[in-house]
């Protein structure tokens, strides 16, 4: 009892100085008793024990005494602690702070622990200039200690200025003119609606990449958002955020909104938010980013997600708003209001928008050009649903020589890259002038949303397009997607006829008439003519390998060993061309197109291709035996012996594969495109 009484006396006293490194425990780690106690006694800081201790240490302290602590930095910015910040700013004085950020302690790696250390006076000193040391950019304890003495990292400011910033962040580095913009500008949500979208409750069930499902079931094009216009469709375009990309992009997903979202509405944990904004044009962004924020235009017809938030604007300032959102000024403001890179709806809604009508037309024109450039760039690649044809075909009207075509294409991409960068820099200049700040004007190349020409990647994308034409997904007769579900009619194709049975063998030797290399050579000849065929094949082969093999062998090696892996990467691990493979010896491989699948397909792979491949391998082994037994050339005998060993391994592999394939073929497996690639392709993965 003596010790308890002594401890109680110590805890009941007030002190001139209180210093501590408090305990850290978030809400999720607390038991119910502790949660209830903090909710009742420390409502301003209840979300984490370290914040509670900030409050408690000030209670321990005498008026005009000092509190010195090292804590997590999150109380400086997160909305959870806004009331605590208001209390600190209005009733206490930050004397000084060393904002350490990550890597403040050598023994703690990573970005999880981001610290700040400070001394507070336990009363308010009017007009006091607090001192802050910004050390967040330095990645070691010793470097932070060294830079603490560097005046370049020192800021002095009156913390009352933070009252003018939404959320009251302790943004000590903020430019006075940026802070002033919150006074003179209009909040974005006055001119536009800033909203968070739905949570489906089960994304694996309700979301698909657009290229997975039956395209005929996708409601991509309709005139307005009236329900009657959407009847009969199941899948609709969906903004789900995504990686950094400005102006246009990240249009990858579709959502099951059949019968006005009946299934989603009746799914546990689903939330339908802001439904009146569904299918309206918007500017979307990603709720969380590992980089700077980027806003993208989504036309009418999209629904949107809880992490793919959106700004809805329909007035004369649409382009002005989008230009501002993608400017360095906007990023500078968000660095203050949202330094944790969690760009919430509330944060974006309160962005201060200063309208300068004198610059309106100039900004509108720059934004229009940027949208056009980025739309073209996005649609140059087949993962865009608005992809029309491969750029090499587009530039074929000028040249038939692929070397020349690629040169023109490269210059075109570079010129667009250069123009987009110039336009974005000009937008930064305009908004910096409007906001009267001297923020960074220049832009790093990695933040320009244009994909530059790349010899190897572009040749591989051309090969992918050729394979698409072989299956009838694309056509040289017409632009855009030609077949992705429904009834397939081979008579719809004329310039280049797709494979008739949806099975294309990919072997190390051309055993079949529809051998993929033979089909590809025919495709190149059809596209660019016979005159340049060998030259074009050489150009393609050199992009795939640097060895001295003939071009057709380089192309065969790529299609056999690397194409499918590249295809999976392009289609985000959701391949639409499926590979059936006997194994590492490459005894048998073929590709099929998911959207042309039918239950008898596997049986036909086995009887029409695998068995014939086995016979061809057996014949090749016989030929090797003839050379070994009758040739007088040691070189020929050595090569034949080596070839025979390889062929015997391939034959054994195909015989084992035959058993596995027979098991699958006998099941006559049905697939449903609505189930998506992962579910459907998995049905065949044990062969």
Protein Blocks (a to p, Z undefined) as FASTA:
>chain_A
ZZmmmmmmmmmpccfbdcdddddddfklpcfklmmmmmmmmmmlmmpmklmmmmmmmmmp
cghiacdddddfklmmpmklmmmmmmmmmmmccfbdcdebgokbfklgcjkbccdddddd
fbdcehiacddddfklpcbfklmmmmmmpmklpccddfklmmmpghiiacfkbcfklmmm
mmmmccfklmpccdddddehiamlmgccfklmcfklpcfbcfblcfklmgoiabdcddeh
iaddehiacilbccdfehhhlmmmmgghiacehkllgoiacddddfbacbdcddddddeh
iacdfklgcdddddfklmmmmmmmmpmklmmmmmmmmmnopacfklmmmpccdddfklmm
mmmmmmmmmmmmmmmmmmmpckbfkbfbdfklmmmmmpmcfklmmmmmmmmmmmmmmmmm
mmmmmmmmmmmmmnopabdfbdcfklpccdcddfklmmmmmmmmmmmmmnomacfkbgcj
fbggdjddfklpfklccdfklpacddfbdfbfklfklmmmmmmmmmnojklmmmmmmmmm
mmmpccfbdfklmmmmmmmmmmmmmmmmmnoopafbdcddfbjnomaccdddfklgcfkl
mmmmmmmmmmmmmmmmmmmmmmmmmmmmmpcbfklmmmmmmmmmmmmmmmmmmmmmmmmm
mmmmmnopacdfknojmlmmmmmmmZZ
